[in-house]
Amino acid sequence: MHHIDTPAQSSSPVLPGPWWRSMTRYHWFVLLVAALGWLFDCLDQQLFVLARPAVMESLIPGNSADPAVRSAQKMGGDIATSIFIAGWATGGLFFGMLGDRIGRAKTMMITILLYSLFTGLSALSVGLWDFAFYRFLTGLGVGGEFAVGVALVAEVMPNNARPYTLGLLQALSAVGNVSAAMVNLSLGLAEEQGLPYSPWRIMFLIGAIPALLALVVRRYLKEPEQWTAASTSELKEKQLGSYTALFKHPVWRKHALLGLVLGCAGVVGLWSVGFYTPDLTREIQKKPITAQVLEEFKAVHGSETMDRILAQPQKGSAPRNPDDQKILESFEKTVKGRLSRWPSYSSIMLNIGAFFGMFGFGALSQKIGRKPTFAIALVAAFSSTVIVFLFLTELWQIFVFVPIMGFCQLSLFAGYAIYFPELFPTWLRSTGTSFCYNVGRFVAATGPIAKIGLDSIYAGSEHATRYTGATMCFVFLIGLFVLPFLPETKGKPLPE
């Protein structure tokens, strides 16, 4: 195996001045590889979020104007999301442990290959349950990548650069999310022009590309010195990657359980509320966009023709003639293509805000501490999300309110990347980080199910998603209750 030559990683001198002066070429290489792994990981997540409505319309066919069909499609999307998140949580626990046992670099390579392969296979789905199965297997890789990536960066970087590089690692994930939105927007425009293939299938095929990154990981990336030293230690009590060891020690057990609650606040909030923002904008704009496209088609084909074509065929009546059927298909494709723009705009703006929020968390946490920064971020995430879900109606609001919400919500995830590795020793770092970040996903997996129940409660309202989202926003505030019992780690070295 070939490596990039580098001086000792963990003993790199901390130079006076800005944090980046302590960074060597190898430090930047490690950050780049870890950032690309997480960037592509987030690309996959966002492709799923944006493709979900179209996938359900394709795999659960029927007239979407029929409330029963629309409800089945919506429920199918929620079920697939729950299964995906459950796979994420399972993979996070397993690969987090594996990262402590066989190494960060080796485990990262496995997780990248796993989520790339099954993202590509998702394009071949023929029904809800095989699609959900592929998403579960994709989730295994997605969940495993985060813990080993942040453990790798935390252990390699100089102490003064660690919070900034971990914040940057998370911030660059927004590039993956924006890339997914651009793919969705481009394919939506192509569908509007008559693309002969299903855009969502093409999206998932694109998601298989990151497998190439695994080759770079295999060839050049080496294990951190801290992990190498811990893995060769003869201290019997240090059981690498052992959940038994994690919970046997009172301090690590306390950090794991309280960190889990802190992680749940952001993870459940994002996946059960935040990532439904594109669905909200699509729901809000469906009627006006359909009406707009109808006017355009009436101008070309005539009002009587369009009224006849869009009228539901009566039982026993003759089927539509080929010309009418062709116009109907063109009309439906145009509506779908134009509708895809709004979720794409929402996703792009959410992640532009997220980029600055995630990097900002790292900078602020170095000034005032990890815990005060978390408290500010949790309250801001709750407030901004409630505002978006209750009041978003116009196009301009997507470009104002949604970036603010993304800034607040996603800043929490930079906090997790910075803070969780600081709570655990080297021999349990990947395991403990993964436990805090990924067990919360089992809770998050129940979020879409809870959403189904709330949707039924608010079913009589015009936009049930509004009130469901606003109600579920209270999950962000749960994190405030555990902060007083967690340690402040600002300015402290990583536990050995």
Secondary structure as the mmCIF struct_conf table of DSSP 4:
data_model
#
loop_
_struct_conf.conf_type_id
_struct_conf.id
_struct_conf.beg_label_comp_id
_struct_conf.beg_label_asym_id
_struct_conf.beg_label_seq_id
_struct_conf.end_label_comp_id
_struct_conf.end_label_asym_id
_struct_conf.end_label_seq_id
BEND BEND1 PRO A 7 PRO A 7
BEND BEND2 GLN A 9 GLN A 9
TURN_TY1_P TURN_TY1_P1 SER A 10 SER A 11
BEND BEND3 PRO A 16 PRO A 18
HELX_RH_3T_P HELX_RH_3T_P1 TRP A 19 SER A 22
HELX_RH_AL_P HELX_RH_AL_P1 ARG A 25 LEU A 59
BEND BEND4 ILE A 60 ILE A 60
BEND BEND5 GLY A 62 GLY A 62
TURN_TY1_P TURN_TY1_P2 SER A 64 ALA A 65
BEND BEND6 ASP A 66 ASP A 66
HELX_RH_AL_P HELX_RH_AL_P2 PRO A 67 ILE A 102
HELX_RH_AL_P HELX_RH_AL_P3 ARG A 104 SER A 122
TURN_TY1_P TURN_TY1_P3 ALA A 123 LEU A 124
BEND BEND7 GLY A 127 GLY A 127
HELX_RH_AL_P HELX_RH_AL_P4 LEU A 128 VAL A 156
BEND BEND8 MET A 157 MET A 157
TURN_TY1_P TURN_TY1_P4 ASN A 159 ALA A 161
HELX_RH_AL_P HELX_RH_AL_P5 ARG A 162 ALA A 171
TURN_TY1_P TURN_TY1_P5 LEU A 172 LEU A 172
HELX_RH_AL_P HELX_RH_AL_P6 SER A 173 GLU A 192
TURN_TY1_P TURN_TY1_P6 GLN A 193 GLY A 194
BEND BEND9 PRO A 196 TYR A 197
HELX_RH_AL_P HELX_RH_AL_P7 PRO A 199 ILE A 206
TURN_TY1_P TURN_TY1_P7 GLY A 207 PRO A 210
HELX_RH_AL_P HELX_RH_AL_P8 ALA A 211 TYR A 220
HELX_RH_AL_P HELX_RH_AL_P9 GLU A 225 THR A 232
TURN_TY1_P TURN_TY1_P8 LYS A 236 GLU A 237
TURN_TY1_P TURN_TY1_P9 LEU A 240 GLY A 241
HELX_RH_AL_P HELX_RH_AL_P10 TYR A 243 LYS A 248
BEND BEND10 HIS A 249 HIS A 249
HELX_RH_AL_P HELX_RH_AL_P11 PRO A 250 SER A 272
TURN_TY1_P TURN_TY1_P10 VAL A 273 VAL A 273
HELX_RH_3T_P HELX_RH_3T_P2 GLY A 274 TYR A 276
HELX_RH_AL_P HELX_RH_AL_P12 THR A 277 HIS A 301
HELX_RH_AL_P HELX_RH_AL_P13 SER A 303 LEU A 310
BEND BEND11 ALA A 311 ALA A 311
HELX_LH_PP_P HELX_LH_PP_P1 GLN A 312 GLN A 314
TURN_TY1_P TURN_TY1_P11 LYS A 315 GLY A 316
BEND BEND12 SER A 317 SER A 317
HELX_LH_PP_P HELX_LH_PP_P2 ALA A 318 ASN A 321
HELX_RH_AL_P HELX_RH_AL_P14 PRO A 322 LEU A 339
TURN_TY1_P TURN_TY1_P12 SER A 340 SER A 340
HELX_RH_AL_P HELX_RH_AL_P15 ARG A 341 ILE A 368
HELX_RH_AL_P HELX_RH_AL_P16 ARG A 370 PHE A 391
BEND BEND13 GLU A 394 GLU A 394
HELX_RH_AL_P HELX_RH_AL_P17 LEU A 395 ILE A 398
TURN_TY1_P TURN_TY1_P13 PHE A 399 VAL A 400
HELX_RH_AL_P HELX_RH_AL_P18 PHE A 401 TYR A 419
HELX_RH_3T_P HELX_RH_3T_P3 PHE A 420 LEU A 423
BEND BEND14 PHE A 424 PHE A 424
HELX_RH_3T_P HELX_RH_3T_P4 THR A 426 LEU A 428
HELX_RH_AL_P HELX_RH_AL_P19 ARG A 429 ILE A 457
TURN_TY1_P TURN_TY1_P14 TYR A 458 GLY A 460
BEND BEND15 SER A 461 GLU A 462
HELX_RH_AL_P HELX_RH_AL_P20 ALA A 464 MET A 472
HELX_RH_3T_P HELX_RH_3T_P5 CYS A 473 PHE A 481
TURN_TY1_P TURN_TY1_P15 VAL A 482 VAL A 482
HELX_RH_3T_P HELX_RH_3T_P6 LEU A 483 PHE A 485
BEND BEND16 LEU A 486 LEU A 486
HELX_LH_PP_P HELX_LH_PP_P3 PRO A 487 GLU A 488
TURN_TY1_P TURN_TY1_P16 LYS A 490 GLY A 491
HELX_LH_PP_P HELX_LH_PP_P4 LYS A 492 PRO A 495
#
